[in-house]
Amino acid sequence: MRTIFLFLLLANVVTFAYLHYAGGRPGAEAQIALLQISPDKVKLVKAPPAVPAAANNKLAVPAVCAEWGPVIASDVARAATALAKLDLGGRLSQHDAAETYWVYIPPLKSRADAEKKAGEVRGLGITDFFILQEPAALQFAISLGVFKTEEAANSQLAQLRAKGIRSALAAPYGATSSTFLIRDPDDAVTMRLAEMKAGFPSAALKAVACTDVQAAKNQVSN
């Protein structure tokens, strides 16, 4: 029952933030676009009467969290600093994800070795690849594709290995973005997250079930 109440509280507070901070300023329509709020989709549901714990034999319902993000890589440090000021302690966790993923053959020792390996790849009927030439840690690696999701990269990797390319790997590629999770947010915290949206255009605020906060990676502490 508490889960329903907190979901409704979060939805109502975010809507209030929009009305108070966006509607009362010049360019309110632009603020609406930034906050990504759809008040017409918010439905108020009367919460059923609370059931005494002793009478409720069902498993405990997961707590409610506020999910705020994603925040692009260049803004992550600034976002973490802003969130630290909310004094959330262990209730705040950070989840990082690559913006893209790629499939590749690790760097060969020389250009000649890379060309030889490229010939083997071409001989297997694969033509969509290129050798990284720029002097860097990945010079003479062979790129076999860049993908938007980890699942797509792993699928391509499986297909390539089935064709005989055993040395290929899948890994994050490029910059990463971060999403922050706040466990059991109160109305003041939720309001502040809504206000911070203007400074982080890529971030959205929504309520989610805290199903595995304990296993969250990169926990942020003050």
N, C-alpha and C positions, 0 to 999 in steps of 0.2 A: 504494500500500500504506500510505503514511504517512497518507493521508486516512482510511482505515478505522480505523487505530489511534487517530487523534485524535478521530474521532466516538465511538468506544467509550470513550476516556478521559474525554471530556466527559460522556457519559451516566453513567458509573460514578461520577465525582466528584460530579455533582449528586445522584445517588442516595445517595452516602455522606453528603453534606451534610444531606440530609433525615433519614437515620437518626441522624446524630450530633447535629444541632441541633434537630430536631423531635421525634424519638422520646424524647429524654431530658429534655424539658421538660414542665411541666403544660400541658394543652390540646393534646396532640400532634395530635389530629384537626383542630383549627383551623389548626395550622401546615401540615398536609398540604394543606388547601384553599388556603392562601396561596401555597405554593410551586408548586401546580399540577403536582405530580409524579405520574406513574403508573408505579410500579416494575414492575407486572405487564406493561407493554408494552416493557420493556427486555430485549432479547435479546442475550446474549453470543455473539459469533461469533469463532472462532479465526482470527486473521489469517494469511493464507498466507505462506510464506517470502518474505523480501525478494529482489527480483530486481535484480541489478547494473544500474546505469544504462546501461552499454554494451550490455547485452543487451535493454534495453527500448526498442523503437522507437516506442512509442505516444506521443501527445502528453502533456504534463505534466498531472497531475490538479490541479484548483484546490485551493488551500489551504483549510483548515477555519477557520471563524470562529465565535465565540460571539455570538449575537444576543440582546440584552437590552433588553426594552421591550414594548409602548410605555409611555412615561412621560408622564402628562398634563401639559398646559402649565404648570400652577402648580408642578409638581415638577421641571421640566427643569433649572433653574439649580442646584438642590440636588443632583440626580443627577450633573450635570457636575462639580460640586465633589467629590463622593464618588469619582467615577471618576478624577479628576485625581490623587488620592492613590495610585492604583495605578501611577503612573509608566509609562504605556503608550506615551507619545509618539505617533509616527505610526501605530501599530497601532490606534489608536482613531479611529473616525469616527462622525458623527452624521447621521441621516436624519430630516428633519421632514416631517410630513404633516398636512393639515387634517383635523379630525374630521368636517367636513361641507363640501359644496360647493353653490354656488347658481348659478342662471341669472337674469340681470337685465338691464334696460335702464339704462344709466348715468344719473346724476341730470340732470334737466331744469332749466332756468333758474328756473322758477317753478311754483307750484301749478297755474296755468292751463295752462302747457305740459305738465305731467305729466298733467292731466286730458284734454287733447287727445290725447296719445299713448295714454293708456289707452283712449280711445274708438276709436282706430285698431286697437288690439290686440283689443278686444271685437268690432270689425267683422270680424275675421278668424276669428271663432268660438272665440276663447280667452277663457275666463272665470276660470281659476284664476290670479289675480294680485292684487297689491295695491301701493299707492303708499306708500313710506316717508315718514312725516310728521314724525318726530322731528327736531329741529334737530341736524344732524350733517353730516359730510362727504358722506353718502349721502342726504341729504334730497331728496325728489322723484325718487329712483330708483324703478324699477318692478320688484318681485320677481316672477319667473316660476317659482319653485320652489326648494326646498332638498332636497339629496340626500346620501345617506350615502357615495357613492363618486364619484370624478372621472369614471369611465366613464359612470355614470348621468346626471350633469350634462351631459356632452358629447353624449350621445344625445338628451336633451331639447333641447339647443341646436340640434342638426341638424334635428330635427323642426320647431322654431319657425322656423328660417331657411327651411325648405322651404315654410312657409306664408306667408312674406313678411316676417318680422320680422328685418330685416338688422342692426339696431343692438344686438341682444342679445349678451351675453357670458357666459362661464362662468368662475368663479373660486372660490378657497377662501373659506370662510365661517366665521366664529367662531374659536375657539381651535385651536391646533395641538398635536399630540403628537409625541414624538421617540422614535426607536429607535436604540440604540447598537450598533455592530459592533466586535468586538475580534478582530483577526487573530492566528492562532496562539496561543491562550491556553494557558498552562501550568496545572497542577493547582492552584497557589496562587491564581491569578487566578480560575479557575472557581469555586473554593470561596468566595472573597470575593464574587463575584457572586451566588452562591446565598444567602449570609448577608444581602446587601443587600436581598433580595426582601422581607423583613419590613417594611422602611421604605418600599417602593414597591409597594403592592398591585396596581397595574395592570400591572406588568412581569412578563414571563415570560422564562425562559432556555432557549435551544435552540441546537443546532449547525446551521450552514448552510454551504454552499460559498461561499467568497469569490470570486465570479465577476467582480466589478467594483468592488473596493474603491478602486482608483485614481480612479474617477470619482465616488466618494461625495461628497455635498454637505456643506458645513459641517463640515469636518474640525476635530476638537478637538485642541488642543495644550496642553501644560502651560506 
